[in-house]
Amino acid sequence: MTAGWRSRPSILVCASLWAALCSAAAAETYDLEATLRKELARKVSFEFKDTPLPEAVQFFFTLTKLTVVLDPEVGKANPQVTLTVKDMPMHEALKRIMDDAGLEFQQRSMGFYIVKKGTPKPELLKPITPVAEWEKEFHKKLQKKVSFELVDTPLDEAFAFIGNMCKCNLIVDPALLKEAAPRTVNYKVRDITLEAALMQIMRLYDLNYKLRDEAMFIHDQWAYAEKPAAPLNAPQLVAVDKAVQQLGADDFDTRERASKTIAALGGGAAPALQAALAQVKDPEARMRLKNLLDHFAAADFFSESPEVKAVLDALERPVATFEFVDTPLDECLAFVSSLGKVKLTAADTGNAGWPTVSLRITDMKFGNALRWTARLAGGKLVLKDGVLRVEK
């Protein structure tokens, strides 16, 4: 029994509840409130006193087997639940808890989310649509059903855990691990696919992904533009100017919307942001401008010359498994060279040096292993005099 519960809660739950909710979640559109009211009509009795909201939610989660995810922003506020209920329909009890805490349910394709009232629904992540043979195998592995819990788990450890379960290459952008306030994962699921779990975690923590070179690369939602930057037109420049003025607003949600408005316009906004950075004094606005510029600058993360691409694509020898943990680049290159008998060098960066590399590879072609080693070191592979070389 969880601390804070005065008496043992009792509830009768319909055996087909979970199946019905899954069916509703699969529908393209439906009335969420009506669905909850119909399916959670069973009566419940309990007493919560100063019970943390996650524990109260867990109580319903345990009884209903419903996939309910708490938005990280809600968890940060650490709301407490004090409520006594006797023979009340479960949907009414849940609504009372939500109303008292200023929260609401949102249904998002793969489960129910608890968010602050008025929170706009995030854009759906692009579904995994396998094309290449390795993508088909990758997608197949993600259909495995799992149950697990992550508590205050760093992003890289969370995705390493999931990658290990499905034997897939999940690579976290090093930029995410250098954030001033690193994101940690609090997440619990029961009997859902690994693909669904991955998508839910990425939505919760404003992440996105790209399938590249036998791996899923996980990054900040707004990083790594898909297309080269195009100059903004007049209405877009007006939108950027308005959003820049809102980057230093007192209201957090206003600042977030402004950042996302600018990010959605892509690298074409960079010149306007550079000009604004020279004038803006507000610390919060300056930080956001710099973060946006960093993301736009990283948009060519995957680019490589046709000559390098041809060489790497030809290196098809499979690599079984290896792992680097904060390993200096020269040691990484020496090890990878030994696997494929290919000469590799790294450019001299002077006092700045190269960052260390953390990378775990499972069943990957040698050429792709080279690609990811160079990328995670913050470099690009170039071909000079028949030798592959990592340069900034």
SEMARPA-130425 format. One record per residue (C-alpha): residue in three letters; x, y, z. Coordinates in pm, 1 decimal. Layout:
! SEMARPA-130425
SITE   rest         xx         yy         zz
SITE    Ala          X          Y          Z
...
***
This chain:
! SEMARPA-130425
SITE   rest         xx         yy         zz
SITE    Met        0.0        0.0        0.0
SITE    Thr      133.8      339.7      -97.0
SITE    Ala      201.1      589.5      179.2
SITE    Gly      -64.4      859.5      196.9
SITE    Trp     -359.4      625.8      135.6
SITE    Arg     -565.6      602.0      453.7
SITE    Ser     -779.0      306.3      355.3
SITE    Arg     -764.0       34.7       99.1
SITE    Pro     -927.4      154.4     -225.1
SITE    Ser    -1175.6      -86.6     -379.6
SITE    Ile    -1303.1      -95.1     -734.7
SITE    Leu    -1484.1     -320.7     -982.2
SITE    Val    -1331.4     -299.2    -1327.4
SITE    Cys    -1486.1     -420.4    -1652.1
SITE    Ala    -1276.2     -703.6    -1796.9
SITE    Ser    -1298.7     -555.8    -2146.6
SITE    Leu    -1193.4     -206.7    -2035.3
SITE    Trp     -843.2     -219.3    -2177.0
SITE    Ala     -954.1     -359.8    -2512.7
SITE    Ala    -1223.4      -94.4    -2544.8
SITE    Leu     -981.1      184.8    -2467.5
SITE    Cys     -728.6       50.3    -2717.2
SITE    Ser    -1001.7       38.9    -2978.7
SITE    Ala    -1097.3      400.0    -2902.1
SITE    Ala     -734.1      509.2    -2916.9
SITE    Ala     -699.2      352.4    -3260.3
SITE    Ala     -986.2      557.8    -3401.4
SITE    Glu     -889.0      868.9    -3590.8
SITE    Thr    -1137.7     1091.7    -3410.2
SITE    Tyr    -1371.7     1042.0    -3120.5
SITE    Asp    -1512.6     1217.7    -2816.8
SITE    Leu    -1250.4     1159.7    -2545.1
SITE    Glu    -1475.5     1271.4    -2259.1
SITE    Ala    -1762.4     1050.1    -2374.4
SITE    Thr    -1528.1      752.8    -2410.6
SITE    Leu    -1384.5      797.8    -2063.5
SITE    Arg    -1730.8      841.4    -1912.8
SITE    Lys    -1865.6      526.9    -2081.6
SITE    Glu    -1569.6      299.6    -2014.9
SITE    Leu    -1490.2      426.8    -1662.4
SITE    Ala    -1844.7      404.0    -1531.9
SITE    Arg    -1763.0      149.8    -1260.1
SITE    Lys    -1781.9      280.5     -905.7
SITE    Val    -1481.4      331.8     -682.6
SITE    Ser    -1418.3      411.7     -316.1
SITE    Phe    -1087.8      547.3     -183.1
SITE    Glu     -928.4      814.3       30.4
SITE    Phe     -617.4     1010.1      -69.1
SITE    Lys     -452.0     1248.2      175.3
SITE    Asp     -159.7     1461.3       53.0
SITE    Thr      -83.5     1189.2     -198.5
SITE    Pro      153.5     1287.2     -482.3
SITE    Leu      -33.1     1300.3     -811.7
SITE    Pro      189.6     1033.9     -976.7
SITE    Glu       93.0      790.7     -698.3
SITE    Ala     -275.6      871.1     -739.5
SITE    Val     -246.9      817.2    -1114.9
SITE    Gln      -59.8      493.7    -1054.1
SITE    Phe     -354.7      371.0     -846.6
SITE    Phe     -586.6      400.4    -1148.0
SITE    Phe     -318.5      272.1    -1383.6
SITE    Thr     -279.3      -44.1    -1175.2
SITE    Leu     -651.2     -114.0    -1156.4
SITE    Thr     -743.6      -41.8    -1517.0
SITE    Lys     -426.9     -135.7    -1710.0
SITE    Leu     -482.8      190.5    -1894.6
SITE    Thr     -179.2      356.9    -2050.3
SITE    Val     -168.8      693.9    -1873.6
SITE    Val      136.2      919.2    -1910.0
SITE    Leu      207.6     1220.1    -1689.5
SITE    Asp      348.7     1519.3    -1873.9
SITE    Pro      693.1     1612.7    -1731.6
SITE    Glu      582.0     1974.0    -1675.3
SITE    Val      303.9     1847.9    -1448.8
SITE    Gly      544.1     1629.9    -1253.1
SITE    Lys      776.7     1923.7    -1186.3
SITE    Ala      498.2     2105.6     -999.1
SITE    Asn      462.7     1804.4     -763.7
SITE    Pro       83.5     1842.4     -712.7
SITE    Gln      -75.0     1664.9     -413.5
SITE    Val     -414.6     1493.5     -407.1
SITE    Thr     -647.7     1507.1     -107.8
SITE    Leu     -980.4     1348.6     -188.2
SITE    Thr    -1230.4     1107.9      -29.9
SITE    Val    -1463.0      920.0     -261.4
SITE    Lys    -1733.5      663.1     -189.6
SITE    Asp    -1920.6      468.8     -455.7
SITE    Met    -1842.7      725.0     -724.9
SITE    Pro    -1801.2      645.1    -1096.7
SITE    Met    -1433.1      635.1    -1176.1
SITE    His    -1456.8      899.4    -1450.8
SITE    Glu    -1606.1     1146.9    -1198.9
SITE    Ala    -1330.2     1074.1     -946.9
SITE    Leu    -1064.2     1124.9    -1212.0
SITE    Lys    -1227.3     1446.5    -1330.3
SITE    Arg    -1234.6     1580.6     -974.2
SITE    Ile     -864.1     1508.6     -930.9
SITE    Met     -786.2     1672.2    -1265.6
SITE    Asp     -998.5     1981.4    -1197.5
SITE    Asp     -852.7     2039.2     -850.7
SITE    Ala     -499.5     2027.0     -991.6
SITE    Gly     -578.3     2236.9    -1301.3
SITE    Leu     -515.8     1942.1    -1531.9
SITE    Glu     -691.2     1758.4    -1813.0
SITE    Phe     -669.2     1438.0    -2016.3
SITE    Gln     -557.1     1434.9    -2376.9
SITE    Gln     -577.6     1132.1    -2601.7
SITE    Arg     -273.2     1107.5    -2828.0
SITE    Ser     -289.3      806.5    -3059.9
SITE    Met     -106.5      563.7    -2826.4
SITE    Gly     -241.0      647.9    -2482.3
SITE    Phe     -389.5      904.9    -2246.7
SITE    Tyr     -179.4     1197.1    -2128.2
SITE    Ile     -230.8     1418.5    -1822.2
SITE    Val     -138.2     1777.5    -1903.5
SITE    Lys     -202.5     2129.6    -1777.7
SITE    Lys     -540.5     2264.6    -1884.7
SITE    Gly     -518.0     2445.6    -2215.4
SITE    Thr     -203.0     2266.1    -2327.6
SITE    Pro     -205.6     2250.3    -2709.4
SITE    Lys     -171.5     1903.3    -2857.9
SITE    Pro      176.4     1845.0    -3001.5
SITE    Glu      219.7     1761.7    -3366.3
SITE    Leu      223.6     1387.7    -3425.1
SITE    Leu      560.5     1232.3    -3494.6
SITE    Lys      609.4     1095.2    -3841.2
SITE    Pro      533.4      722.0    -3820.8
SITE    Ile      807.0      473.3    -3899.2
SITE    Thr      757.2      377.1    -4262.3
SITE    Pro     1024.9      123.7    -4350.3
SITE    Val     1158.5      123.7    -4706.3
SITE    Ala     1510.0      -23.7    -4706.2
SITE    Glu     1559.0     -382.0    -4593.5
SITE    Trp     1735.5     -276.1    -4271.9
SITE    Glu     1445.2      -39.8    -4192.9
SITE    Lys     1197.1     -326.9    -4233.0
SITE    Glu     1396.6     -541.3    -3991.9
SITE    Phe     1430.5     -245.1    -3752.5
SITE    His     1054.3     -187.6    -3758.3
SITE    Lys      984.9     -557.3    -3704.2
SITE    Lys     1199.7     -562.9    -3389.1
SITE    Leu     1006.2     -264.7    -3248.2
SITE    Gln      677.7     -458.7    -3253.2
SITE    Lys      785.5     -658.1    -2947.3
SITE    Lys      549.4     -594.2    -2653.4
SITE    Val      708.9     -489.3    -2325.6
SITE    Ser      636.6     -363.7    -1974.0
SITE    Phe      889.8     -147.9    -1791.5
SITE    Glu      941.3      156.2    -1568.8
SITE    Leu     1202.8      431.6    -1590.7
SITE    Val     1253.9      663.2    -1291.1
SITE    Asp     1468.1      978.4    -1324.9
SITE    Thr     1667.6      803.6    -1596.5
SITE    Pro     1906.0     1010.0    -1816.0
SITE    Leu     1804.5     1017.1    -2182.5
SITE    Asp     2103.6      818.7    -2306.9
SITE    Glu     2047.1      546.6    -2046.0
SITE    Ala     1674.2      531.1    -2121.0
SITE    Phe     1727.4      480.6    -2493.1
SITE    Ala     2017.8      241.3    -2434.2
SITE    Phe     1781.4       32.5    -2220.8
SITE    Ile     1515.5       27.6    -2493.3
SITE    Gly     1773.5      -37.6    -2764.8
SITE    Asn     1904.2     -333.5    -2570.1
SITE    Met     1553.1     -480.2    -2543.5
SITE    Cys     1498.6     -471.5    -2919.0
SITE    Lys     1862.6     -513.4    -3031.3
SITE    Cys     1833.8     -194.0    -3237.2
SITE    Asn     2080.1       92.9    -3274.9
SITE    Leu     1931.0      395.3    -3093.6
SITE    Ile     2174.6      687.8    -3099.6
SITE    Val     2113.6     1000.0    -2888.6
SITE    Asp     2234.1     1335.0    -3020.0
SITE    Pro     2529.7     1448.1    -2802.9
SITE    Ala     2377.0     1798.2    -2797.6
SITE    Leu     2093.7     1663.2    -2581.0
SITE    Leu     2341.5     1540.0    -2322.2
SITE    Lys     2510.0     1880.3    -2292.9
SITE    Glu     2195.9     2073.7    -2199.8
SITE    Ala     2214.3     2299.8    -1894.3
SITE    Ala     1912.5     2117.1    -1751.0
SITE    Pro     1948.1     1758.7    -1880.3
SITE    Arg     1622.8     1578.7    -1948.9
SITE    Thr     1550.8     1268.4    -1744.0
SITE    Val     1280.7     1015.2    -1819.9
SITE    Asn      999.6      913.2    -1584.6
SITE    Tyr      783.4      666.7    -1766.8
SITE    Lys      593.3      345.0    -1698.8
SITE    Val      412.7      122.5    -1945.3
SITE    Arg      253.2     -216.5    -1951.4
SITE    Asp      216.5     -449.5    -2247.3
SITE    Ile      268.6     -205.6    -2535.3
SITE    Thr      503.3     -226.0    -2833.7
SITE    Leu      853.2      -81.6    -2817.5
SITE    Glu      759.5      142.9    -3109.9
SITE    Ala      468.3      289.4    -2910.7
SITE    Ala      690.7      338.3    -2605.4
SITE    Leu      956.2      516.3    -2812.1
SITE    Met      701.3      750.1    -2970.5
SITE    Gln      543.9      834.4    -2635.5
SITE    Ile      878.4      916.4    -2474.3
SITE    Met      981.3     1133.4    -2767.1
SITE    Arg      652.4     1325.0    -2758.4
SITE    Leu      679.9     1376.8    -2384.0
SITE    Tyr     1030.7     1516.2    -2397.3
SITE    Asp     1004.0     1721.4    -2720.5
SITE    Leu     1221.2     1485.4    -2922.2
SITE    Asn     1215.0     1359.9    -3278.8
SITE    Tyr     1405.5     1100.8    -3476.1
SITE    Lys     1558.7     1015.2    -3809.8
SITE    Leu     1624.3      670.7    -3951.2
SITE    Arg     1972.4      690.1    -4099.2
SITE    Asp     2252.3      445.8    -4170.8
SITE    Glu     2109.9      148.1    -3978.6
SITE    Ala     2020.5      351.4    -3670.2
SITE    Met     1748.1      567.5    -3518.8
SITE    Phe     1904.5      904.6    -3440.8
SITE    Ile     1713.9     1078.9    -3157.3
SITE    His     1739.9     1456.2    -3130.5
SITE    Asp     1566.2     1770.9    -3012.6
SITE    Gln     1235.0     1823.7    -3187.7
SITE    Trp     1353.4     2131.5    -3376.0
SITE    Ala     1709.3     2028.8    -3467.1
SITE    Tyr     1837.3     1903.9    -3801.4
SITE    Ala     1623.0     2053.7    -4073.3
SITE    Glu     1530.5     1813.7    -4350.7
SITE    Lys     1584.5     2063.5    -4634.0
SITE    Pro     1850.7     2327.5    -4707.3
SITE    Ala     1761.9     2667.1    -4566.9
SITE    Ala     1565.8     2890.2    -4801.7
SITE    Pro     1541.2     3270.4    -4765.3
SITE    Leu     1228.1     3380.1    -4580.8
SITE    Asn      957.4     3577.1    -4757.6
SITE    Ala      814.5     3903.5    -4624.7
SITE    Pro      531.6     3749.0    -4411.1
SITE    Gln      776.4     3499.8    -4261.5
SITE    Leu     1018.4     3778.8    -4168.9
SITE    Val      733.9     3961.9    -3996.0
SITE    Ala      651.3     3641.6    -3806.2
SITE    Val     1015.1     3605.4    -3697.4
SITE    Asp     1029.4     3965.5    -3578.3
SITE    Lys      711.4     3921.5    -3374.9
SITE    Ala      833.3     3592.1    -3226.4
SITE    Val     1172.8     3739.3    -3132.2
SITE    Gln      992.5     4007.9    -2930.7
SITE    Gln      810.4     3731.5    -2740.8
SITE    Leu     1123.6     3530.2    -2653.8
SITE    Gly     1170.2     3735.3    -2337.5
SITE    Ala      804.0     3736.3    -2231.4
SITE    Asp      720.4     3675.9    -1865.3
SITE    Asp      492.5     3385.8    -1954.2
SITE    Phe      681.4     3058.9    -2016.7
SITE    Asp      423.8     2923.7    -2263.9
SITE    Thr      454.0     3241.7    -2471.6
SITE    Arg      832.8     3200.0    -2488.1
SITE    Glu      796.3     2834.2    -2586.6
SITE    Arg      548.3     2914.7    -2864.8
SITE    Ala      779.2     3185.4    -2995.8
SITE    Ser     1076.8     2946.5    -3006.0
SITE    Lys      873.1     2683.6    -3189.5
SITE    Thr      738.3     2940.1    -3436.7
SITE    Ile     1092.5     3041.3    -3529.0
SITE    Ala     1224.9     2683.7    -3536.6
SITE    Ala      947.9     2574.8    -3773.5
SITE    Leu     1068.3     2832.0    -4030.1
SITE    Gly     1404.5     2658.2    -4058.8
SITE    Gly     1754.4     2785.5    -4120.8
SITE    Gly     1629.4     3070.6    -4339.2
SITE    Ala     1556.0     3253.6    -4013.8
SITE    Ala     1924.4     3247.5    -3910.2
SITE    Pro     2024.5     3589.2    -4056.8
SITE    Ala     1733.6     3760.7    -3880.9
SITE    Leu     1825.0     3587.5    -3553.6
SITE    Gln     2189.1     3691.4    -3585.0
SITE    Ala     2077.7     4053.2    -3628.2
SITE    Ala     1842.4     4024.6    -3330.4
SITE    Leu     2114.6     3871.9    -3112.9
SITE    Ala     2323.1     4184.6    -3159.9
SITE    Gln     2043.0     4397.7    -3014.5
SITE    Val     1855.5     4183.8    -2762.3
SITE    Lys     1965.8     4228.6    -2397.9
SITE    Asp     1723.6     3999.5    -2211.7
SITE    Pro     1921.4     3691.8    -2089.7
SITE    Glu     1637.1     3446.5    -2152.0
SITE    Ala     1579.7     3577.1    -2506.1
SITE    Arg     1953.3     3567.7    -2582.9
SITE    Met     1978.1     3207.8    -2462.2
SITE    Arg     1687.6     3103.6    -2682.1
SITE    Leu     1831.3     3285.9    -2983.1
SITE    Lys     2164.5     3108.8    -2938.7
SITE    Asn     1995.2     2770.4    -2903.5
SITE    Leu     1797.1     2827.8    -3222.2
SITE    Leu     2109.6     2933.5    -3411.0
SITE    Asp     2292.8     2625.2    -3287.0
SITE    His     2012.9     2404.4    -3418.3
SITE    Phe     2012.2     2573.4    -3757.6
SITE    Ala     2390.0     2543.8    -3781.0
SITE    Ala     2364.3     2169.6    -3721.6
SITE    Ala     2123.4     2111.4    -4009.2
SITE    Asp     2400.2     1962.5    -4228.7
SITE    Phe     2486.4     1697.2    -3968.0
SITE    Phe     2431.4     1415.4    -4219.5
SITE    Ser     2582.7     1573.8    -4529.7
SITE    Glu     2880.1     1414.4    -4703.2
SITE    Ser     3048.4     1450.1    -5039.6
SITE    Pro     2962.5     1205.9    -5320.9
SITE    Glu     3319.5     1069.9    -5305.8
SITE    Val     3298.0      993.1    -4933.4
SITE    Lys     2949.9      844.5    -4973.2
SITE    Ala     3073.4      609.7    -5245.0
SITE    Val     3363.9      489.6    -5027.5
SITE    Leu     3150.3      438.2    -4715.0
SITE    Asp     2868.5      264.9    -4902.4
SITE    Ala     3121.2       17.0    -5038.9
SITE    Leu     3238.3      -79.4    -4688.3
SITE    Glu     2970.3     -341.8    -4631.1
SITE    Arg     3163.9     -573.7    -4400.5
SITE    Pro     2934.1     -630.2    -4097.0
SITE    Val     3038.1     -516.1    -3751.2
SITE    Ala     2883.8     -725.7    -3473.7
SITE    Thr     2895.8     -521.9    -3150.9
SITE    Phe     3123.4     -262.8    -2994.7
SITE    Glu     3086.1       21.7    -2749.5
SITE    Phe     3274.4      346.0    -2682.3
SITE    Val     3217.4      521.7    -2349.2
SITE    Asp     3372.1      870.2    -2335.4
SITE    Thr     3652.9      739.5    -2556.1
SITE    Pro     3903.3      982.2    -2721.5
SITE    Leu     3850.8     1008.9    -3097.2
SITE    Asp     4198.9      884.8    -3189.8
SITE    Glu     4137.3      564.4    -2992.2
SITE    Cys     3797.0      522.5    -3159.0
SITE    Leu     3949.1      560.9    -3504.1
SITE    Ala     4232.5      318.8    -3427.0
SITE    Phe     3981.5       56.5    -3310.2
SITE    Val     3742.1      102.3    -3602.0
SITE    Ser     4036.0       98.3    -3847.7
SITE    Ser     4140.9     -239.1    -3711.2
SITE    Leu     3794.9     -380.8    -3783.0
SITE    Gly     3798.1     -292.1    -4150.4
SITE    Lys     4166.4     -243.7    -4228.7
SITE    Val     4093.2      108.2    -4352.6
SITE    Lys     4330.6      393.8    -4277.6
SITE    Leu     4166.4      672.7    -4078.6
SITE    Thr     4306.6      998.3    -3944.8
SITE    Ala     4170.8     1300.1    -3759.3
SITE    Ala     4259.3     1662.1    -3829.0
SITE    Asp     4459.7     1848.5    -3566.9
SITE    Thr     4223.1     2087.2    -3388.0
SITE    Gly     4490.0     2253.5    -3171.4
SITE    Asn     4412.7     2325.1    -2808.4
SITE    Ala     4041.1     2272.7    -2861.7
SITE    Gly     4091.0     1902.8    -2927.5
SITE    Trp     3818.5     1654.5    -3017.3
SITE    Pro     3531.9     1564.5    -2783.7
SITE    Thr     3513.2     1207.8    -2658.0
SITE    Val     3277.0      962.0    -2822.7
SITE    Ser     3005.5      749.1    -2662.0
SITE    Leu     2855.2      502.5    -2906.5
SITE    Arg     2715.8      148.3    -2895.1
SITE    Ile     2680.9      -43.2    -3221.3
SITE    Thr     2499.5     -372.4    -3286.7
SITE    Asp     2502.1     -543.0    -3627.6
SITE    Met     2598.8     -252.7    -3852.5
SITE    Lys     2793.4     -220.6    -4175.7
SITE    Phe     3149.1      -98.1    -4132.5
SITE    Gly     3091.9      216.7    -4341.2
SITE    Asn     2800.0      321.0    -4123.7
SITE    Ala     3000.9      259.9    -3806.5
SITE    Leu     3257.4      505.9    -3945.2
SITE    Arg     2986.0      760.4    -4019.0
SITE    Trp     2845.1      753.7    -3666.4
SITE    Thr     3186.8      765.5    -3500.8
SITE    Ala     3277.5     1081.7    -3692.9
SITE    Arg     2937.0     1246.2    -3639.9
SITE    Leu     2931.7     1189.9    -3265.2
SITE    Ala     3278.3     1342.3    -3240.3
SITE    Gly     3141.8     1657.0    -3406.0
SITE    Gly     3326.8     1596.8    -3732.4
SITE    Lys     3278.9     1500.2    -4096.0
SITE    Leu     3460.1     1244.3    -4305.6
SITE    Val     3653.8     1375.8    -4604.5
SITE    Leu     3867.8     1190.3    -4857.9
SITE    Lys     4222.4     1317.8    -4912.7
SITE    Asp     4484.1     1128.5    -5109.4
SITE    Gly     4289.5      806.9    -5066.2
SITE    Val     4273.8      842.2    -4688.0
SITE    Leu     3954.2      900.4    -4490.6
SITE    Arg     4001.2     1190.5    -4253.2
SITE    Val     3775.2     1336.9    -3982.4
SITE    Glu     3757.2     1715.6    -3993.5
SITE    Lys     3555.2     1974.8    -3807.1
***
